[in-house]
Amino acid sequence: MASFEKLYHETEKNVREAVHRFSELKSRCEHLSRENEELRTEVADLREQLAETEEKLKLVELTSTIIDKEDKTELKKQINDWVREIDNSIKLLSGK
């Protein structure tokens, strides 16, 4: 009978340890599930940002293609003319 009680107590101890371990693993699984969902959301947000950035890049590339070298030179000349005109206006307003 003593060996039966010993076996019974040992089995009971093993069951308690298994239940405790199961509880720990269940808690860890829930934590990992929440973390996984957060990461999935973050990945979706990053993919959306990537798509927006790619669209902006396409627009910049298209703009660069449209404005060829001649247009850039003309644009620079026009900006320089505006700067000179602004400088002259400032001189006139300041009385110099």
N, CA, C and O atoms as CSV, one atom per row, in Angstrom:
chain,resi,resn,atom,element,x,y,z
A,1,MET,N,N,0.805,-1.183,0.000
A,1,MET,CA,C,0.000,0.000,0.000
A,1,MET,C,C,0.859,1.261,0.000
A,1,MET,O,O,0.482,2.279,-0.580
A,2,ALA,N,N,2.010,1.184,0.653
A,2,ALA,CA,C,2.896,2.335,0.734
A,2,ALA,C,C,3.374,2.749,-0.651
A,2,ALA,O,O,3.502,3.940,-0.936
A,3,SER,N,N,3.636,1.778,-1.504
A,3,SER,CA,C,4.101,2.117,-2.848
A,3,SER,C,C,2.966,2.745,-3.661
A,3,SER,O,O,3.218,3.585,-4.525
A,4,PHE,N,N,1.708,2.340,-3.389
A,4,PHE,CA,C,0.566,2.943,-4.077
A,4,PHE,C,C,0.428,4.406,-3.662
A,4,PHE,O,O,0.213,5.272,-4.510
A,5,GLU,N,N,0.549,4.689,-2.363
A,5,GLU,CA,C,0.448,6.072,-1.890
A,5,GLU,C,C,1.586,6.916,-2.455
A,5,GLU,O,O,1.389,8.062,-2.858
A,6,LYS,N,N,2.761,6.334,-2.476
A,6,LYS,CA,C,3.909,7.053,-3.035
A,6,LYS,C,C,3.662,7.363,-4.508
A,6,LYS,O,O,3.905,8.481,-4.962
A,7,LEU,N,N,3.186,6.381,-5.242
A,7,LEU,CA,C,2.876,6.565,-6.657
A,7,LEU,C,C,1.768,7.596,-6.832
A,7,LEU,O,O,1.828,8.427,-7.738
A,8,TYR,N,N,0.749,7.544,-5.963
A,8,TYR,CA,C,-0.366,8.486,-6.017
A,8,TYR,C,C,0.137,9.913,-5.768
A,8,TYR,O,O,-0.223,10.815,-6.525
A,9,HIS,N,N,0.944,10.147,-4.753
A,9,HIS,CA,C,1.470,11.471,-4.433
A,9,HIS,C,C,2.396,11.981,-5.541
A,9,HIS,O,O,2.382,13.162,-5.888
A,10,GLU,N,N,3.182,11.083,-6.076
A,10,GLU,CA,C,4.072,11.473,-7.168
A,10,GLU,C,C,3.264,11.881,-8.391
A,10,GLU,O,O,3.576,12.875,-9.048
A,11,THR,N,N,2.225,11.110,-8.693
A,11,THR,CA,C,1.352,11.434,-9.824
A,11,THR,C,C,0.636,12.763,-9.576
A,11,THR,O,O,0.529,13.590,-10.481
A,12,GLU,N,N,0.147,12.966,-8.349
A,12,GLU,CA,C,-0.531,14.209,-7.994
A,12,GLU,C,C,0.415,15.404,-8.156
A,12,GLU,O,O,0.018,16.450,-8.671
A,13,LYS,N,N,1.647,15.246,-7.721
A,13,LYS,CA,C,2.656,16.295,-7.850
A,13,LYS,C,C,2.914,16.605,-9.327
A,13,LYS,O,O,2.989,17.769,-9.720
A,14,ASN,N,N,3.047,15.559,-10.137
A,14,ASN,CA,C,3.283,15.737,-11.569
A,14,ASN,C,C,2.110,16.442,-12.240
A,14,ASN,O,O,2.305,17.286,-13.115
A,15,VAL,N,N,0.890,16.095,-11.830
A,15,VAL,CA,C,-0.302,16.738,-12.403
A,15,VAL,C,C,-0.322,18.221,-12.029
A,15,VAL,O,O,-0.596,19.067,-12.881
A,16,ARG,N,N,-0.029,18.550,-10.741
A,16,ARG,CA,C,0.013,19.951,-10.315
A,16,ARG,C,C,1.068,20.735,-11.108
A,16,ARG,O,O,0.822,21.858,-11.549
A,17,GLU,N,N,2.237,20.125,-11.276
A,17,GLU,CA,C,3.295,20.784,-12.050
A,17,GLU,C,C,2.869,20.985,-13.502
A,17,GLU,O,O,3.154,22.024,-14.099
A,18,ALA,N,N,2.187,19.990,-14.068
A,18,ALA,CA,C,1.715,20.098,-15.447
A,18,ALA,C,C,0.655,21.197,-15.573
A,18,ALA,O,O,0.665,21.960,-16.538
A,19,VAL,N,N,-0.257,21.279,-14.603
A,19,VAL,CA,C,-1.290,22.316,-14.620
A,19,VAL,C,C,-0.640,23.691,-14.495
A,19,VAL,O,O,-1.015,24.624,-15.205
A,20,HIS,N,N,0.337,23.817,-13.591
A,20,HIS,CA,C,1.042,25.088,-13.420
A,20,HIS,C,C,1.761,25.475,-14.717
A,20,HIS,O,O,1.676,26.620,-15.162
A,21,ARG,N,N,2.452,24.536,-15.305
A,21,ARG,CA,C,3.182,24.801,-16.556
A,21,ARG,C,C,2.212,25.154,-17.678
A,21,ARG,O,O,2.484,26.044,-18.483
A,22,PHE,N,N,1.073,24.450,-17.730
A,22,PHE,CA,C,0.056,24.748,-18.739
A,22,PHE,C,C,-0.447,26.182,-18.568
A,22,PHE,O,O,-0.626,26.905,-19.548
A,23,SER,N,N,-0.670,26.582,-17.328
A,23,SER,CA,C,-1.130,27.950,-17.049
A,23,SER,C,C,-0.100,28.976,-17.509
A,23,SER,O,O,-0.458,29.985,-18.116
A,24,GLU,N,N,1.171,28.724,-17.223
A,24,GLU,CA,C,2.235,29.625,-17.670
A,24,GLU,C,C,2.286,29.710,-19.196
A,24,GLU,O,O,2.410,30.795,-19.765
A,25,LEU,N,N,2.190,28.553,-19.846
A,25,LEU,CA,C,2.246,28.523,-21.308
A,25,LEU,C,C,1.033,29.209,-21.930
A,25,LEU,O,O,1.153,29.882,-22.954
A,26,LYS,N,N,-0.120,29.042,-21.318
A,26,LYS,CA,C,-1.336,29.691,-21.818
A,26,LYS,C,C,-1.198,31.206,-21.711
A,26,LYS,O,O,-1.564,31.937,-22.632
A,27,SER,N,N,-0.669,31.670,-20.586
A,27,SER,CA,C,-0.446,33.100,-20.396
A,27,SER,C,C,0.546,33.629,-21.427
A,27,SER,O,O,0.329,34.684,-22.023
A,28,ARG,N,N,1.626,32.896,-21.632
A,28,ARG,CA,C,2.643,33.289,-22.620
A,28,ARG,C,C,2.050,33.314,-24.026
A,28,ARG,O,O,2.348,34.209,-24.817
A,29,CYS,N,N,1.220,32.340,-24.327
A,29,CYS,CA,C,0.574,32.272,-25.647
A,29,CYS,C,C,-0.332,33.489,-25.871
A,29,CYS,O,O,-0.339,34.068,-26.957
A,30,GLU,N,N,-1.089,33.870,-24.849
A,30,GLU,CA,C,-1.952,35.043,-24.962
A,30,GLU,C,C,-1.125,36.303,-25.184
A,30,GLU,O,O,-1.469,37.148,-26.010
A,31,HIS,N,N,-0.020,36.418,-24.429
A,31,HIS,CA,C,0.868,37.570,-24.592
A,31,HIS,C,C,1.427,37.614,-26.016
A,31,HIS,O,O,1.440,38.671,-26.648
A,32,LEU,N,N,1.884,36.474,-26.513
A,32,LEU,CA,C,2.445,36.419,-27.864
A,32,LEU,C,C,1.391,36.709,-28.924
A,32,LEU,O,O,1.694,37.308,-29.955
A,33,SER,N,N,0.165,36.289,-28.677
A,33,SER,CA,C,-0.920,36.582,-29.620
A,33,SER,C,C,-1.177,38.089,-29.696
A,33,SER,O,O,-1.360,38.638,-30.782
A,34,ARG,N,N,-1.191,38.755,-28.533
A,34,ARG,CA,C,-1.377,40.209,-28.530
A,34,ARG,C,C,-0.214,40.898,-29.236
A,34,ARG,O,O,-0.412,41.809,-30.039
A,35,GLU,N,N,0.996,40.453,-28.927
A,35,GLU,CA,C,2.178,41.037,-29.562
A,35,GLU,C,C,2.150,40.808,-31.076
A,35,GLU,O,O,2.505,41.699,-31.848
A,36,ASN,N,N,1.737,39.641,-31.487
A,36,ASN,CA,C,1.637,39.318,-32.905
A,36,ASN,C,C,0.644,40.255,-33.603
A,36,ASN,O,O,0.911,40.741,-34.702
A,37,GLU,N,N,-0.482,40.501,-32.970
A,37,GLU,CA,C,-1.490,41.388,-33.550
A,37,GLU,C,C,-0.951,42.816,-33.666
A,37,GLU,O,O,-1.173,43.492,-34.671
A,38,GLU,N,N,-0.242,43.267,-32.631
A,38,GLU,CA,C,0.362,44.601,-32.680
A,38,GLU,C,C,1.369,44.701,-33.818
A,38,GLU,O,O,1.419,45.707,-34.525
A,39,LEU,N,N,2.167,43.657,-33.990
A,39,LEU,CA,C,3.161,43.662,-35.062
A,39,LEU,C,C,2.506,43.615,-36.437
A,39,LEU,O,O,2.982,44.247,-37.380
A,40,ARG,N,N,1.420,42.872,-36.547
A,40,ARG,CA,C,0.691,42.841,-37.827
A,40,ARG,C,C,0.149,44.227,-38.168
A,40,ARG,O,O,0.200,44.655,-39.321
A,41,THR,N,N,-0.366,44.920,-37.160
A,41,THR,CA,C,-0.872,46.271,-37.376
A,41,THR,C,C,0.258,47.201,-37.793
A,41,THR,O,O,0.102,48.014,-38.704
A,42,GLU,N,N,1.398,47.075,-37.116
A,42,GLU,CA,C,2.550,47.905,-37.450
A,42,GLU,C,C,3.027,47.621,-38.874
A,42,GLU,O,O,3.369,48.550,-39.606
A,43,VAL,N,N,3.054,46.366,-39.268
A,43,VAL,CA,C,3.476,46.009,-40.626
A,43,VAL,C,C,2.511,46.610,-41.646
A,43,VAL,O,O,2.940,47.120,-42.682
A,44,ALA,N,N,1.212,46.551,-41.358
A,44,ALA,CA,C,0.223,47.125,-42.279
A,44,ALA,C,C,0.435,48.634,-42.411
A,44,ALA,O,O,0.363,49.179,-43.512
A,45,ASP,N,N,0.697,49.307,-41.283
A,45,ASP,CA,C,0.959,50.747,-41.325
A,45,ASP,C,C,2.214,51.060,-42.125
A,45,ASP,O,O,2.236,52.002,-42.917
A,46,LEU,N,N,3.254,50.269,-41.917
A,46,LEU,CA,C,4.511,50.492,-42.647
A,46,LEU,C,C,4.344,50.235,-44.137
A,46,LEU,O,O,4.935,50.931,-44.963
A,47,ARG,N,N,3.541,49.237,-44.477
A,47,ARG,CA,C,3.286,48.983,-45.901
A,47,ARG,C,C,2.538,50.152,-46.532
A,47,ARG,O,O,2.802,50.522,-47.676
A,48,GLU,N,N,1.610,50.726,-45.784
A,48,GLU,CA,C,0.866,51.886,-46.283
A,48,GLU,C,C,1.810,53.071,-46.475
A,48,GLU,O,O,1.741,53.765,-47.489
A,49,GLN,N,N,2.690,53.301,-45.505
A,49,GLN,CA,C,3.671,54.379,-45.624
A,49,GLN,C,C,4.593,54.143,-46.817
A,49,GLN,O,O,4.934,55.076,-47.545
A,50,LEU,N,N,4.990,52.890,-47.008
A,50,LEU,CA,C,5.860,52.553,-48.139
A,50,LEU,C,C,5.158,52.856,-49.459
A,50,LEU,O,O,5.764,53.414,-50.374
A,51,ALA,N,N,3.894,52.493,-49.557
A,51,ALA,CA,C,3.144,52.755,-50.781
A,51,ALA,C,C,3.050,54.261,-51.038
A,51,ALA,O,O,3.211,54.707,-52.174
A,52,GLU,N,N,2.794,55.037,-49.994
A,52,GLU,CA,C,2.725,56.490,-50.148
A,52,GLU,C,C,4.069,57.053,-50.583
A,52,GLU,O,O,4.130,57.920,-51.455
A,53,THR,N,N,5.143,56.565,-49.979
A,53,THR,CA,C,6.480,57.035,-50.328
A,53,THR,C,C,6.827,56.673,-51.765
A,53,THR,O,O,7.434,57.468,-52.483
A,54,GLU,N,N,6.444,55.483,-52.178
A,54,GLU,CA,C,6.706,55.073,-53.564
A,54,GLU,C,C,5.950,55.964,-54.537
A,54,GLU,O,O,6.480,56.314,-55.592
A,55,GLU,N,N,4.722,56.337,-54.201
A,55,GLU,CA,C,3.943,57.237,-55.061
A,55,GLU,C,C,4.623,58.606,-55.146
A,55,GLU,O,O,4.700,59.195,-56.224
A,56,LYS,N,N,5.112,59.106,-54.018
A,56,LYS,CA,C,5.814,60.394,-54.017
A,56,LYS,C,C,7.084,60.314,-54.860
A,56,LYS,O,O,7.412,61.242,-55.599
A,57,LEU,N,N,7.792,59.194,-54.738
A,57,LEU,CA,C,9.009,59.008,-55.523
A,57,LEU,C,C,8.692,58.990,-57.016
A,57,LEU,O,O,9.416,59.584,-57.816
A,58,LYS,N,N,7.619,58.314,-57.386
A,58,LYS,CA,C,7.216,58.293,-58.806
A,58,LYS,C,C,6.913,59.702,-59.296
A,58,LYS,O,O,7.266,60.071,-60.416
A,59,LEU,N,N,6.252,60.489,-58.440
A,59,LEU,CA,C,5.929,61.863,-58.812
A,59,LEU,C,C,7.191,62.689,-58.996
A,59,LEU,O,O,7.298,63.470,-59.942
A,60,VAL,N,N,8.148,62.517,-58.089
A,60,VAL,CA,C,9.417,63.254,-58.198
A,60,VAL,C,C,10.160,62.834,-59.465
A,60,VAL,O,O,10.687,63.680,-60.187
A,61,GLU,N,N,10.199,61.541,-59.730
A,61,GLU,CA,C,10.885,61.056,-60.934
A,61,GLU,C,C,10.204,61.576,-62.190
A,61,GLU,O,O,10.867,61.954,-63.156
A,62,LEU,N,N,8.884,61.593,-62.171
A,62,LEU,CA,C,8.132,62.101,-63.323
A,62,LEU,C,C,8.409,63.580,-63.516
A,62,LEU,O,O,8.602,64.041,-64.641
A,63,THR,N,N,8.429,64.324,-62.419
A,63,THR,CA,C,8.702,65.753,-62.493
A,63,THR,C,C,10.109,66.004,-63.032
A,63,THR,O,O,10.315,66.887,-63.864
A,64,SER,N,N,11.064,65.229,-62.556
A,64,SER,CA,C,12.439,65.378,-63.033
A,64,SER,C,C,12.546,65.071,-64.514
A,64,SER,O,O,13.308,65.715,-65.236
A,65,THR,N,N,11.797,64.105,-64.957
A,65,THR,CA,C,11.814,63.742,-66.368
A,65,THR,C,C,11.204,64.845,-67.220
A,65,THR,O,O,11.695,65.159,-68.305
A,66,ILE,N,N,10.135,65.422,-66.712
A,66,ILE,CA,C,9.434,66.460,-67.472
A,66,ILE,C,C,10.297,67.711,-67.595
A,66,ILE,O,O,10.399,68.307,-68.667
A,67,ILE,N,N,10.914,68.098,-66.489
A,67,ILE,CA,C,11.753,69.302,-66.516
A,67,ILE,C,C,13.133,68.894,-67.014
A,67,ILE,O,O,13.969,68.417,-66.248
A,68,ASP,N,N,13.350,69.085,-68.280
A,68,ASP,CA,C,14.667,68.729,-68.817
A,68,ASP,C,C,15.658,69.854,-68.539
A,68,ASP,O,O,15.314,70.852,-67.905
A,69,LYS,N,N,16.852,69.692,-69.002
A,69,LYS,CA,C,17.936,70.619,-68.690
A,69,LYS,C,C,17.605,72.039,-69.138
A,69,LYS,O,O,17.873,72.993,-68.407
A,70,GLU,N,N,17.031,72.191,-70.321
A,70,GLU,CA,C,16.698,73.507,-70.839
A,70,GLU,C,C,15.696,74.207,-69.926
A,70,GLU,O,O,15.834,75.390,-69.615
A,71,ASP,N,N,14.700,73.461,-69.511
A,71,ASP,CA,C,13.687,74.026,-68.628
A,71,ASP,C,C,14.300,74.420,-67.295
A,71,ASP,O,O,13.917,75.439,-66.718
A,72,LYS,N,N,15.237,73.639,-66.798
A,72,LYS,CA,C,15.897,73.958,-65.541
A,72,LYS,C,C,16.686,75.256,-65.674
A,72,LYS,O,O,16.661,76.096,-64.775
A,73,THR,N,N,17.376,75.416,-66.781
A,73,THR,CA,C,18.154,76.628,-67.016
A,73,THR,C,C,17.232,77.833,-67.085
A,73,THR,O,O,17.528,78.876,-66.500
A,74,GLU,N,N,16.133,77.704,-67.782
A,74,GLU,CA,C,15.155,78.788,-67.896
A,74,GLU,C,C,14.560,79.118,-66.532
A,74,GLU,O,O,14.359,80.286,-66.202
A,75,LEU,N,N,14.282,78.087,-65.745
A,75,LEU,CA,C,13.724,78.294,-64.410
A,75,LEU,C,C,14.725,79.015,-63.515
A,75,LEU,O,O,14.347,79.915,-62.765
A,76,LYS,N,N,15.991,78.633,-63.585
A,76,LYS,CA,C,17.028,79.310,-62.802
A,76,LYS,C,C,17.138,80.781,-63.205
A,76,LYS,O,O,17.264,81.661,-62.354
A,77,LYS,N,N,17.088,81.032,-64.522
A,77,LYS,CA,C,17.162,82.408,-65.021
A,77,LYS,C,C,15.988,83.221,-64.506
A,77,LYS,O,O,16.160,84.364,-64.083
A,78,GLN,N,N,14.819,82.650,-64.537
A,78,GLN,CA,C,13.625,83.345,-64.076
A,78,GLN,C,C,13.714,83.646,-62.568
A,78,GLN,O,O,13.335,84.731,-62.128
A,79,ILE,N,N,14.208,82.697,-61.797
A,79,ILE,CA,C,14.377,82.907,-60.352
A,79,ILE,C,C,15.392,84.013,-60.097
A,79,ILE,O,O,15.174,84.871,-59.242
A,80,ASN,N,N,16.487,83.998,-60.825
A,80,ASN,CA,C,17.498,85.053,-60.667
A,80,ASN,C,C,16.914,86.424,-61.007
A,80,ASN,O,O,17.192,87.405,-60.317
A,81,ASP,N,N,16.105,86.497,-62.067
A,81,ASP,CA,C,15.446,87.755,-62.427
A,81,ASP,C,C,14.539,88.235,-61.304
A,81,ASP,O,O,14.510,89.425,-60.990
A,82,TRP,N,N,13.803,87.317,-60.702
A,82,TRP,CA,C,12.900,87.687,-59.596
A,82,TRP,C,C,13.702,88.192,-58.395
A,82,TRP,O,O,13.316,89.166,-57.749
A,83,VAL,N,N,14.815,87.526,-58.103
A,83,VAL,CA,C,15.652,87.947,-56.980
A,83,VAL,C,C,16.191,89.357,-57.227
A,83,VAL,O,O,16.189,90.179,-56.310
A,84,ARG,N,N,16.656,89.655,-58.454
A,84,ARG,CA,C,17.140,90.990,-58.784
A,84,ARG,C,C,16.020,92.026,-58.649
A,84,ARG,O,O,16.227,93.123,-58.131
A,85,GLU,N,N,14.843,91.655,-59.122
A,85,GLU,CA,C,13.700,92.568,-59.030
A,85,GLU,C,C,13.342,92.840,-57.564
A,85,GLU,O,O,13.026,93.974,-57.204
A,86,ILE,N,N,13.392,91.804,-56.719
A,86,ILE,CA,C,13.110,91.969,-55.285
A,86,ILE,C,C,14.182,92.851,-54.650
A,86,ILE,O,O,13.870,93.732,-53.849
A,87,ASP,N,N,15.443,92.616,-55.007
A,87,ASP,CA,C,16.535,93.440,-54.473
A,87,ASP,C,C,16.335,94.906,-54.846
A,87,ASP,O,O,16.503,95.788,-54.004
A,88,ASN,N,N,15.974,95.173,-56.115
A,88,ASN,CA,C,15.739,96.552,-56.559
A,88,ASN,C,C,14.573,97.170,-55.791
A,88,ASN,O,O,14.631,98.340,-55.412
A,89,SER,N,N,13.526,96.399,-55.564
A,89,SER,CA,C,12.372,96.910,-54.827
A,89,SER,C,C,12.756,97.247,-53.384
A,89,SER,O,O,12.305,98.251,-52.832
A,90,ILE,N,N,13.580,96.410,-52.790
A,90,ILE,CA,C,14.034,96.673,-51.417
A,90,ILE,C,C,14.877,97.956,-51.383
A,90,ILE,O,O,14.731,98.770,-50.471
A,91,LYS,N,N,15.755,98.133,-52.373
A,91,LYS,CA,C,16.562,99.357,-52.429
A,91,LYS,C,C,15.687,100.569,-52.557
A,91,LYS,O,O,15.910,101.568,-51.873
A,92,LEU,N,N,14.685,100.506,-53.426
A,92,LEU,CA,C,13.795,101.653,-53.615
A,92,LEU,C,C,13.005,101.947,-52.340
A,92,LEU,O,O,12.822,103.108,-51.974
A,93,LEU,N,N,12.548,100.918,-51.679
A,93,LEU,CA,C,11.762,101.122,-50.456
A,93,LEU,C,C,12.612,101.643,-49.306
A,93,LEU,O,O,12.130,102.411,-48.473
A,94,SER,N,N,13.863,101.233,-49.257
A,94,SER,CA,C,14.720,101.667,-48.175
A,94,SER,C,C,15.332,103.031,-48.464
A,94,SER,O,O,15.957,103.619,-47.581
A,95,GLY,N,N,15.169,103.550,-49.677
A,95,GLY,CA,C,15.647,104.875,-50.030
A,95,GLY,C,C,17.120,104.930,-50.370
A,95,GLY,O,O,17.718,106.004,-50.308
A,96,LYS,N,N,17.712,103.838,-50.718
A,96,LYS,CA,C,19.146,103.820,-51.040
A,96,LYS,C,C,19.370,103.996,-52.516
A,96,LYS,O,O,20.514,104.006,-52.970
